[in-house]
Amino acid sequence: MTRLLRYTLLGLLLILCLAALSIYSLTWRPQAREALPVSCAANAAPLMPGQALKVMTWNVQFLAGKRYVFWHDLAQGNDESPTLEDMAFSLDEVARVIRDEQPDLVLLQELDNGAKASDYQNQLKLLQERLADLYPCSTSAFDWKADFIPDPHIFGSVGRQLATLSRYRIDHAERVQLPVADANVISRQFQPKNALLVSYLPLSDGGQLAVLNTHLERATEPDDTLPNQVTAVAKALDKLESAGTPWLIGGDFNLLPLGQYRRLPSEQRTPYAADSPLHLLWDKYPMIPTNNEASGIDRAHWLTHYPNDPGLNGPDRTVDYLFYSPRIKRVEAQVRQDDTLRISDHLPVIARFLLPAAP
């Protein structure tokens, strides 16, 4: 081997090592299960058996509002980031709706923290500053994080969080990693890492309520990722149910209820399967909205997603849900639509429950 060839190979090896080290240092590799910090005031009260509990789940789309068609929304979308003015407006609007509804638990998806596209804002902190008197307890978990993404549309940092705000005490919380989309070893380092944010709220009788918050994969075409994620969610819920722990879960599942697939125009069906993997949950557990509500005569009242598509003039599908243990009783539920259409591409789902009474 000539000296030139030897030096060339050593140089290439050094470049590869430096590239691997750079990718490793810029990206995030969460554990399968991680304990999370919880912020909670010392005087936060525990839940009472049998009490009413109002819950809201809402994907707030990094406070971007509805004046954009982002590059990840449509092939012809060319917007990459919202303005500071639009994010400030959406922040005030999200706070207004939450303050008006005053749910006991707020499950939020797509809050940015340290992302270039949202000017490196800590959006959870900004929201908490406006709601500090309502929610003494909170916890959060990233489901996408990297110091640098080489995609030309991003070309900078990403930081996307799930967050749970609670009027009642949170004892502890954990992040549970869900299956991720298949990708090569390099692409896998940069992709979103969908997860469950699990909060455990103590009951005054010594029991606890498990509250799960999630945002599942936003598929571009049907594959095994969403079925695998729903299977993992179902296993987590089955484990809680078999242990006798009451639970509820809310979030953006990115899946349709029974009957809506055929109602969508063919060009809107691409991300979805005709047989929704969500049946793995609704076959066993009560869902809000129910399939009858989401696909019945009043289905328009239960639509939760208003895609950033200039061809649409309102919400056209349901992808956000609450599921709950059969031990918990539903009292009432709604999708707040009238004054939320310009805040996010998702609408808040709100429900009131009765917790199980003491044995």
Secondary structure, DSSP 8 states (H G I E B T S, - for coil): --HHHHHHHHHHHHHHHHHHHHHHHHB----SEEEE--EE-TT---B-TT-EEEEEEEE-GGG--SS--BTTT-TT--B----HHHHHHHHHHHHHHHHHH--SEEEEEEEEBS-GGGTT-BHHHHHHHHHTTT-SEEEEEEEEEEEEE--TTT-EEEEEEEEEEESS---EEEEEE-------TTHHHHS---EEEEEEEEBTTS-EEEEEEEE----SS--SHHHHHHHHHHHHHHHHHHTT--EEEEEE-----TTTGGGS-GGG-TTS-SS-TTHHHHTTS-EES-HHHHHSTTGGGG--B--S-TT-SS--B--EEEEE-TTSEEEEEEE--TTTTTT-SB--EEEEEE-----
